[in-house]
Amino acid sequence: METLLYAAELVEEDGAYTLVVQDVVRNTVQVTPVPKSAVDKLPTFLSVLSSKLNPAAARSRW
């Protein structure tokens, strides 16, 4: 059985980016602005993170 612990959204409004992270267990929300340069690097960051956490799965997708 899966249990959702956190939910995250990256929201863009009028050219400004905001990361919204909900801690589902504690029922809290954290909001922080994110620079566009970080948003642009997000796909690369996620790819690197995925390959470090599960290298075999990352290789099999290609």
C-alpha positions as CSV (number, residue, x, y, z in Angstrom):
1,M,0.0,0.0,0.0
2,E,1.3,3.4,-1.0
3,T,1.1,6.4,1.4
4,L,1.4,9.9,0.0
5,L,3.9,11.9,2.2
6,Y,4.5,15.0,0.1
7,A,2.9,16.7,-2.8
8,A,4.7,19.4,-4.8
9,E,3.6,21.9,-7.4
10,L,5.7,24.3,-9.4
11,V,3.4,27.3,-10.3
12,E,4.0,30.0,-12.8
13,E,2.2,33.3,-12.5
14,D,3.0,36.4,-14.5
15,G,6.5,35.1,-15.2
16,A,7.3,34.3,-11.5
17,Y,7.7,30.8,-10.3
18,T,6.7,29.4,-6.9
19,L,7.3,26.0,-5.5
20,V,4.5,24.8,-3.2
21,V,5.2,21.7,-1.1
22,Q,2.5,20.1,1.0
23,D,3.5,17.8,3.9
24,V,0.4,15.5,3.8
25,V,1.2,13.8,7.0
26,R,1.6,17.0,9.1
27,N,-0.9,18.9,7.0
28,T,1.4,21.8,6.4
29,V,2.4,23.8,3.3
30,Q,5.7,25.5,2.4
31,V,5.9,28.0,-0.3
32,T,9.1,29.5,-1.8
33,P,9.9,31.5,-4.9
34,V,12.1,29.8,-7.4
35,P,14.3,31.6,-10.0
36,K,13.7,30.8,-13.7
37,S,17.3,29.5,-13.9
38,A,16.4,26.8,-11.4
39,V,13.2,26.0,-13.2
40,D,15.1,25.6,-16.5
41,K,17.5,23.1,-14.8
42,L,14.8,21.1,-13.2
43,P,14.6,18.3,-15.9
44,T,18.3,17.8,-15.7
45,F,18.3,17.8,-11.9
46,L,15.5,15.2,-11.9
47,S,17.3,13.0,-14.4
48,V,20.6,13.1,-12.4
49,L,18.7,12.3,-9.2
50,S,16.9,9.4,-10.8
51,S,20.1,8.0,-12.2
52,K,21.9,8.2,-8.8
53,L,19.0,6.6,-6.9
54,N,18.3,3.9,-9.4
55,P,21.0,3.6,-12.0
56,A,19.6,0.4,-13.6
57,A,16.2,1.8,-14.2
58,A,17.6,5.0,-15.6
59,R,19.7,3.1,-18.2
60,S,16.8,0.8,-19.2
61,R,14.6,3.8,-20.2
62,W,17.0,4.7,-23.0
